[in-house]
Amino acid sequence: MTLRTDWIAKGKVGGPLEPGMRTFHLENVGAGTISWSAFTTVGWLTLSNASGTLATGSPPMPVQASINTMANLLSPGTHLGEIVFADQTSGRSQTNLVMLRIGEMDFLTEQFELRDNDLDYQSITFTPDGSPAFYSVCRAPAANFPVDPSGGIPFATNAIYERSREVTLSPGHSVALFGMRTNSFLAVFDGSISFFSSGSDEGSLSSHFEEPRISCLRATYEWEHSGRSWKELNDRVVVTFQNVPSVSAANRNNFQMELWSYSMMAGFDLPI
């Protein structure tokens, strides 16, 4: 069958929860006909069919799993369920985890521990939508920075002496993160924007986000190198990292963070 994948659905108390459906494909790649069965461990999951047979070489059989209306009665928090597929002929089974995150905050963060960053040439836009996660997210291709960084104000050109730069916006201008609005923030040498303290934090991911912070591509960069700048426009402020090298690596990092005055945020990743 389809390789085991965990399914995480999110939403408000009372629903809806998205993604609300997932399709599994069963296929017999061995010799002889097999009988299969499937079941769920919780009442809020429904399967389109729960048993059948598969002949050798037959087309894959789709089984659709869906989150039913019983999930709308669940309390806030994390709820776990399983979908189990069993080969009645061999006795082998496969368990697929389903996680519901109801009424929880999603901090919209991904950690690339294996250098498996897959965001090259991508733009990611966060727009407030009133959901538990506060933002909806849209991803699209990106070929260039949306804002020309020319004329921007450099910062942290030597991070040994300057690890962050306080950016104060023009009178009447402000930006927001999760509804917290301010007219100043810290542009930090590590690829982040901090709203409190000194801004620099080279500890764990959890300690990094103990305070309100935006991290477009948090990494360890060369300390003595130009390429970091910020620039204020009429409707937004932009922080750019252009051709900034990682420590002890030949690659150059290019990304840009835009914060609009009406709370929308976007990050743009170019070649890494």
Backbone hydrogen bonds in HBPLUS format (Angstrom, degrees):
<---DONOR---> <-ACCEPTOR-->    atom                        ^
c    i                          cat <-CA-CA->   ^        H-A-AA   ^      H-
h    n   atom  resd res      DA  || num        DHA   H-A  angle D-A-AA Bond
n    s   type  num  typ     dist DA aas  dist angle  dist       angle   num
A0002-THR N   A0025-HIS O   2.90 MM  23  5.42 130.5  2.15 142.7 157.2     1
A0007-TRP N   A0097-LEU O   2.96 MM  90  6.29 165.6  1.98 154.7 159.2     2
A0099-MET N   A0007-TRP O   2.75 MM  92  6.16 164.3  1.77 164.7 170.0     3
A0009-ALA N   A0099-MET O   2.86 MM  90  6.26 164.0  1.89 168.8 173.9     4
A0101-ARG N   A0009-ALA O   2.88 MM  92  6.28 161.1  1.91 160.7 167.2     5
A0010-LYS N   A0018-GLU O   2.88 MM   8  5.45 161.6  1.91 142.3 140.7     6
A0018-GLU N   A0010-LYS O   2.86 MM   8  5.45 161.7  1.90 152.5 149.6     7
A0011-GLY N   A0101-ARG O   3.27 MM  90  6.74 144.8  2.40 159.7 157.1     8
A0103-GLY N   A0011-GLY O   2.85 MM  92  6.18 169.2  1.86 159.6 162.9     9
A0015-GLY N   A0012-LYS O   2.99 MM   3  5.23 152.8  2.06 130.5 129.6    10
A0067-ILE N   A0020-GLY O   2.95 MM  47  5.36 155.1  2.01 154.6 157.0    11
A0022-ARG N   A0065-ALA O   2.92 MM  43  5.33 153.0  2.00 152.8 156.1    12
A0065-ALA N   A0022-ARG O   2.79 MM  43  5.33 177.1  1.79 168.6 167.6    13
A0024-PHE N   A0063-VAL O   2.84 MM  39  5.14 173.9  1.84 149.7 150.4    14
A0063-VAL N   A0024-PHE O   2.70 MM  39  5.14 155.5  1.76 155.2 161.0    15
A0026-LEU N   A0061-MET O   2.81 MM  35  4.96 167.0  1.83 140.1 141.9    16
A0061-MET N   A0026-LEU O   2.69 MM  35  4.96 160.0  1.73 148.5 151.4    17
A0034-ILE N   A0054-LEU O   3.01 MM  20  5.39 160.8  2.05 143.6 147.3    18
A0054-LEU N   A0034-ILE O   2.87 MM  20  5.39 154.3  1.94 153.0 160.0    19
A0088-GLN N   A0035-SER O   2.76 MM  53  5.32 139.9  1.92 142.5 152.8    20
A0036-TRP N   A0052-GLY O   2.90 MM  16  5.54 167.4  1.92 152.9 155.4    21
A0052-GLY N   A0036-TRP O   3.13 MM  16  5.54 146.5  2.25 146.5 143.5    22
A0037-SER N   A0086-ALA O   2.99 MM  49  5.29 151.1  2.08 145.6 152.7    23
A0086-ALA N   A0037-SER O   2.83 MM  49  5.29 166.4  1.85 157.8 158.9    24
A0038-ALA N   A0050-ALA O   2.80 MM  12  4.76 142.8  1.94 139.4 134.2    25
A0039-PHE N   A0084-VAL O   3.01 MM  45  5.47 148.9  2.10 145.9 155.7    26
A0084-VAL N   A0039-PHE O   2.88 MM  45  5.47 172.3  1.89 170.5 171.9    27
A0041-THR N   A0082-GLU O   3.02 MM  41  5.36 147.6  2.13 147.2 151.6    28
A0068-ASN N   A0044-TRP O   2.95 MM  24  5.26 153.8  2.02 130.2 137.8    29
A0046-THR N   A0066-SER O   2.89 MM  20  5.30 158.3  1.94 155.3 161.0    30
A0066-SER N   A0046-THR O   2.88 MM  20  5.30 154.2  1.95 151.4 159.2    31
A0048-SER N   A0064-GLN O   2.85 MM  16  5.21 140.6  2.01 147.1 159.1    32
A0058-SER N   A0055-ALA O   3.13 MM   3  5.45 161.9  2.16 131.9 130.2    33
A0071-ALA N   A0068-ASN O   3.14 MM   3  6.09 160.9  2.18 125.3 129.0    34
A0072-ASN N   A0069-THR O   3.00 MM   3  5.37 148.3  2.10 107.4 116.5    35
A0073-LEU N   A0070-MET O   3.12 MM   3  5.65 163.0  2.15 112.9 118.2    36
A0074-LEU N   A0071-ALA O   3.19 MM   3  5.38 165.9  2.21 108.9 113.2    37
A0077-GLY N   A0102-ILE O   2.88 MM  25  5.22 162.9  1.91 140.2 144.5    38
A0102-ILE N   A0077-GLY O   2.88 MM  25  5.22 170.0  1.89 158.2 154.8    39
A0079-HIS N   A0100-LEU O   2.86 MM  21  5.01 157.6  1.91 144.0 151.4    40
A0100-LEU N   A0079-HIS O   2.76 MM  21  5.01 167.6  1.78 155.5 159.6    41
A0081-GLY N   A0098-VAL O   2.82 MM  17  5.01 149.7  1.91 152.3 156.9    42
A0098-VAL N   A0081-GLY O   2.80 MM  17  5.01 160.5  1.84 149.3 144.5    43
A0083-ILE N   A0096-ASN O   2.88 MM  13  5.10 153.8  1.95 143.5 152.3    44
A0096-ASN N   A0083-ILE O   2.83 MM  13  5.10 158.5  1.88 145.3 152.7    45
A0085-PHE N   A0094-GLN O   2.89 MM   9  5.25 163.3  1.92 154.6 158.3    46
A0094-GLN N   A0085-PHE O   2.74 MM   9  5.25 150.5  1.83 152.9 162.6    47
A0087-ASP N   A0092-ARG O   2.75 MM   5  5.36 169.0  1.76 165.5 169.2    48
A0091-GLY N   A0087-ASP O   2.68 MM   4  5.38 147.0  1.79 154.8 165.4    49
A0121-TYR N   A0269-ASP O   2.81 MM 148  5.37 111.3  2.29 115.7 132.3    50
A0142-ALA N   A0121-TYR O   3.01 MM  21  4.81 149.4  2.10 114.5 112.6    51
A0122-GLN N   A0269-ASP O   3.14 MM 147  5.40 134.1  2.36 135.5 148.0    52
A0269-ASP N   A0122-GLN O   2.88 MM 147  5.40 170.2  1.89 167.2 169.3    53
A0123-SER N   A0140-ALA O   2.74 MM  17  5.26 157.3  1.79 163.1 166.9    54
A0140-ALA N   A0123-SER O   2.93 MM  17  5.26 153.5  2.00 147.5 154.9    55
A0124-ILE N   A0267-GLY O   2.83 MM 143  5.23 159.8  1.87 154.4 161.3    56
A0267-GLY N   A0124-ILE O   2.82 MM 143  5.23 152.3  1.89 143.4 152.3    57
A0125-THR N   A0138-CYS O   2.85 MM  13  5.19 166.5  1.87 154.0 157.5    58
A0138-CYS N   A0125-THR O   2.96 MM  13  5.19 152.3  2.04 143.8 152.7    59
A0126-PHE N   A0265-MET O   2.66 MM 139  5.07 163.2  1.69 150.0 156.2    60
A0265-MET N   A0126-PHE O   2.93 MM 139  5.07 163.3  1.96 147.5 153.1    61
A0127-THR N   A0136-SER O   2.96 MM   9  5.32 161.5  1.99 150.3 156.5    62
A0136-SER N   A0127-THR O   2.83 MM   9  5.32 159.5  1.87 147.3 150.1    63
A0129-ASP N   A0134-PHE O   2.94 MM   5  5.93 153.5  2.02 135.9 142.4    64
A0134-PHE N   A0131-SER O   2.84 MM   3  4.86 151.0  1.92 105.0 114.8    65
A0152-GLY N   A0149-PRO O   2.95 MM   3  5.52 146.5  2.07 145.6 144.5    66
A0153-ILE N   A0230-TRP O   2.75 MM  77  5.28 162.6  1.78 162.3 157.3    67
A0230-TRP N   A0153-ILE O   2.98 MM  77  5.28 146.2  2.10 129.7 138.2    68
A0155-PHE N   A0228-ARG O   3.10 MM  73  5.70 146.8  2.21 131.0 131.9    69
A0225-HIS N   A0157-THR O   2.99 MM  68  5.24 114.5  2.44 128.5 145.6    70
A0161-TYR N   A0158-ASN O   3.02 MM   3  5.92 146.4  2.14 124.0 129.7    71
A0162-GLU N   A0158-ASN O   3.02 MM   4  6.13 154.1  2.09 143.2 150.4    72
A0159-ALA N   A0223-TRP O   2.74 MM  64  4.75 161.4  1.77 140.8 138.1    73
A0189-PHE N   A0163-ARG O   2.87 MM  26  5.35 159.2  1.91 164.6 158.8    74
A0165-ARG N   A0187-ALA O   2.88 MM  22  5.23 149.1  1.98 140.3 150.4    75
A0187-ALA N   A0165-ARG O   2.90 MM  22  5.23 165.3  1.92 152.1 149.6    76
A0167-VAL N   A0185-PHE O   2.72 MM  18  5.40 174.1  1.73 169.5 171.5    77
A0185-PHE N   A0167-VAL O   3.02 MM  18  5.40 146.2  2.14 140.8 151.4    78
A0169-LEU N   A0183-ASN O   2.84 MM  14  5.42 173.0  1.84 165.9 168.3    79
A0173-HIS N   A0170-SER O   2.98 MM   3  5.56 158.5  2.03 145.0 146.1    80
A0175-VAL N   A0182-THR O   2.88 MM   7  5.67 159.3  1.92 167.0 167.9    81
A0182-THR N   A0175-VAL O   2.86 MM   7  5.67 159.8  1.91 166.4 173.3    82
A0177-LEU N   A0180-MET O   3.04 MM   3  5.23 150.2  2.13 131.1 137.3    83
A0180-MET N   A0177-LEU O   2.98 MM   3  5.23 164.8  2.00 118.7 120.1    84
A0186-LEU N   A0194-SER O   2.81 MM   8  5.04 168.9  1.82 160.2 161.3    85
A0194-SER N   A0186-LEU O   2.91 MM   8  5.04 159.3  1.95 146.6 151.2    86
A0188-VAL N   A0192-SER O   2.98 MM   4  5.35 166.1  2.00 164.0 161.8    87
A0191-GLY N   A0188-VAL O   3.35 MM   3  6.06 158.1  2.40 125.2 124.5    88
A0219-ALA N   A0190-ASP O   3.26 MM  29  5.72 150.7  2.36 141.3 149.9    89
A0216-CYS N   A0191-GLY O   3.23 MM  25  6.11 145.1  2.36 166.5 167.0    90
A0193-ILE N   A0214-ILE O   2.67 MM  21  5.01 151.0  1.75 149.1 158.9    91
A0214-ILE N   A0193-ILE O   2.83 MM  21  5.01 159.9  1.87 147.5 154.5    92
A0195-PHE N   A0212-PRO O   3.17 MM  17  5.67 157.0  2.23 161.4 155.3    93
A0208-HIS N   A0204-SER O   2.89 MM   4  6.07 148.3  1.99 145.3 155.3    94
A0209-PHE N   A0205-LEU O   3.16 MM   4  6.42 143.5  2.30 143.7 151.0    95
A0210-GLU N   A0207-SER O   3.22 MM   3  5.04 165.3  2.25 105.6 105.3    96
A0247-VAL N   A0220-THR O   3.06 MM  27  6.04 164.4  2.08 145.5 143.0    97
A0222-GLU N   A0245-PRO O   2.91 MM  23  5.81 165.4  1.93 154.6 154.1    98
A0242-GLN N   A0227-GLY O   2.90 MM  15  4.79 157.4  1.95 126.4 134.0    99
A0229-SER N   A0240-THR O   2.99 MM  11  5.35 153.6  2.06 151.9 156.9   100
A0240-THR N   A0229-SER O   2.83 MM  11  5.35 164.9  1.85 153.5 158.8   101
A0231-LYS N   A0238-VAL O   2.82 MM   7  5.18 145.3  1.94 148.8 158.2   102
A0238-VAL N   A0231-LYS O   2.79 MM   7  5.18 166.0  1.80 153.8 158.7   103
A0233-LEU N   A0236-ARG O   2.73 MM   3  5.22 169.9  1.74 166.3 166.9   104
A0261-SER N   A0235-ASP O   3.02 MM  26  5.69 159.7  2.06 145.1 142.6   105
A0237-VAL N   A0259-LEU O   2.96 MM  22  5.42 150.9  2.05 140.3 148.8   106
A0259-LEU N   A0237-VAL O   2.94 MM  22  5.42 164.4  1.97 160.6 165.8   107
A0239-VAL N   A0257-MET O   2.88 MM  18  5.16 159.9  1.92 149.2 155.9   108
A0257-MET N   A0239-VAL O   2.79 MM  18  5.16 165.5  1.81 155.5 160.3   109
A0241-PHE N   A0255-PHE O   2.85 MM  14  5.33 170.1  1.86 171.0 170.2   110
A0255-PHE N   A0241-PHE O   2.92 MM  14  5.33 153.8  1.99 145.5 153.7   111
A0244-VAL N   A0253-ASN O   3.14 MM   9  5.09 161.7  2.17 144.1 139.1   112
A0253-ASN N   A0244-VAL O   2.88 MM   9  5.09 158.6  1.93 124.1 131.3   113
A0270-LEU N   A0254-ASN O   2.94 MM  16  5.26 173.8  1.94 155.5 153.7   114
A0256-GLN N   A0268-PHE O   2.93 MM  12  5.15 146.0  2.05 138.2 148.6   115
A0268-PHE N   A0256-GLN O   2.87 MM  12  5.15 152.6  1.94 150.0 158.1   116
A0258-GLU N   A0266-ALA O   2.89 MM   8  5.18 167.7  1.90 153.0 157.0   117
A0266-ALA N   A0258-GLU O   3.01 MM   8  5.18 148.6  2.11 146.4 150.1   118
A0260-TRP N   A0264-MET O   2.87 MM   4  5.26 168.7  1.89 167.5 168.3   119
A0263-SER N   A0260-TRP O   3.24 MM   3  5.53 138.5  2.42 119.8 115.2   120
